[in-house]
């Protein structure tokens, strides 16, 4: 996902917390996202690993049309960059085990980013 695609989606890189949004990639038909969808019992899912947004049951173009969803996932990419991949995954999983998915502080931050 390059800078032009982020602009087309209506998301400004400043809002996402990313200094270089051109380093973000999107993977459609991701097996990782398919597993997440089953776990979350959701028909469509986007999940971030590092700087890649993995999609299940949605297209890249449909995803990019949903500004709130794009902002949510870009927030997670910024969190990966802030804490490092390994640390973020451990912190995210620990937070989810303690508080559940919805009350996970990283998910709360991503939901707040949706309305910026």
BELRACOR-V210132 format. One record per residue. N is the residue number from 1. RES is the residue in one small letter. PSI is psi in whole degrees, -180 to 180 (none if undefined). OMEGA is omega as a letter, one per 40 degrees, with the letter a starting at -180 (999 if undefined). Layout:
# BELRACOR-V210132
n | res | psi | omega
N | RES | PSI | OMEGA
N | RES | PSI | OMEGA
This chain:
# BELRACOR-V210132
n | res | psi | omega
1 | x | 115 | i
2 | x | 175 | a
3 | x | -40 | a
4 | x | -38 | i
5 | x | -37 | i
6 | x | -43 | i
7 | x | -43 | i
8 | x | -33 | a
9 | x | -9 | i
10 | x | 6 | a
11 | x | 128 | i
12 | x | 141 | a
13 | x | -32 | i
14 | x | -39 | i
15 | x | -30 | a
16 | x | -15 | a
17 | x | 7 | a
18 | x | 136 | i
19 | x | -30 | a
20 | x | 77 | a
21 | x | -16 | i
22 | x | -11 | i
23 | x | 1 | i
24 | x | 138 | i
25 | x | 159 | i
26 | x | 131 | i
27 | x | 116 | i
28 | x | 159 | i
29 | x | 40 | a
30 | x | 132 | i
31 | x | -30 | i
32 | x | -46 | i
33 | x | -33 | i
34 | x | -42 | i
35 | x | -43 | i
36 | x | -40 | i
37 | x | -42 | i
38 | x | -44 | a
39 | x | -42 | a
40 | x | -5 | a
41 | x | 50 | a
42 | x | 144 | a
43 | x | -34 | i
44 | x | 141 | a
45 | x | 145 | i
46 | x | 133 | i
47 | x | 140 | a
48 | x | 134 | i
49 | x | 112 | a
50 | x | -118 | i
51 | x | 21 | i
52 | x | 131 | i
53 | x | 116 | a
54 | x | 131 | a
55 | x | 144 | i
56 | x | 129 | i
57 | x | 29 | i
58 | x | 153 | i
59 | x | 162 | i
60 | x | -44 | a
61 | x | -40 | i
62 | x | -42 | i
63 | x | -47 | a
64 | x | -21 | i
65 | x | -17 | a
66 | x | 93 | a
67 | x | -43 | a
68 | x | -42 | a
69 | x | -43 | i
70 | x | -47 | i
71 | x | -40 | i
72 | x | -51 | a
73 | x | -35 | i
74 | x | -32 | i
75 | x | -42 | i
76 | x | -38 | i
77 | x | -42 | i
78 | x | -37 | i
79 | x | -41 | i
80 | x | -45 | a
81 | x | -38 | a
82 | x | -44 | a
83 | x | -15 | a
84 | x | 148 | a
85 | x | -55 | a
86 | x | -50 | a
87 | x | -43 | a
88 | x | -45 | a
89 | x | -45 | i
90 | x | -47 | a
91 | x | -42 | a
92 | x | -48 | a
93 | x | -41 | i
94 | x | -45 | i
95 | x | -40 | i
96 | x | -41 | i
97 | x | -39 | a
98 | x | -44 | a
99 | x | -11 | a
100 | x | 165 | a
101 | x | -49 | a
102 | x | -36 | a
103 | x | 3 | i
104 | x | 127 | a
105 | x | -28 | i
106 | x | -36 | i
107 | x | -38 | i
108 | x | -43 | i
109 | x | -40 | i
110 | x | -37 | i
111 | x | -37 | i
112 | x | -36 | i
113 | x | -25 | a
114 | x | -30 | a
115 | x | 8 | i
116 | x | none | 999
